[in-house]
Structures are given as C-alpha cells and as structure tokens.
Amino acid sequence: MKRACMKPPSCCVVVEIEQGAFLGYRRAVLLDEIRSQGSLSQAAKSAEIHHDHALHLLTEMNGSFHTPLVHFHENSLETDSARLTEAGEEMVRSYWSNFATVWTSIAAERCKHY
C-alpha cells in the first residue's frame, strides 16, 4: 500500500481502557515507536508527532493509567531515552491484537479513493 494510505483517517477512534484512560491510534503508534526506538525524539518523528506534543501525550498517559506505560531514563527533560514499562508493553500488544485489522481495513478503503 502507498505510505499516504497508511495514515489514519481524520477521525478520532479512541478506546477507554481504564476509567478516564484512553488509547487511540496515534498514541498506540507513539508507544510502539518508543518500544522500537527507545528514543522519544525518534519515536515522535516516526509517528509524525511534534516532540513536545509527544512528551505531553506520554506524560498524560502515565498519569491516566493505573500503572505508568513509559519509563523515562533519569529526567525526561534532560534525556531522550525512554522505554515501555511492562504495562506499556502489554497495552501496545493488546491494542494492536484487537485493532490492527480495523486500521488495515480503513487504510485499504482509503487507498481505493486515492
């Protein structure tokens, strides 16, 4: 598929995982990139999210979920290094196992129109 087709549609599909804690496509992609790259700036770049906004999203997720999803090595303002916690690993795995087929279908449908 064309890379442009893989971008999510301009809709907002989020899932309430825990009371008041939400996870959607862009957050899942960001977490997945943190897992792959171990770097906040590289993950934000790959996910096409501004660095400051990515940091805000991760901080918000860490505060919303019962257990933090991302561990920042030392002070997040001084280092770029980050990794998923066990809870973060499980969250990403669970999200994609439940929703990957949905996003693949949406992307395939978009490609028909571009």
Secondary structure, 3 states (H helix, E strand, C coil): CCHHHHCCCCCCCEEEEECCEEEEHHHHHHHHHHHHHCEHHHHHHHCCCCHHHHHHHHHHHHHHCCCCCEEECCCCCCCCEEEECHHHHHHHHHHHHHHHHHHHHHHHHHHHCC
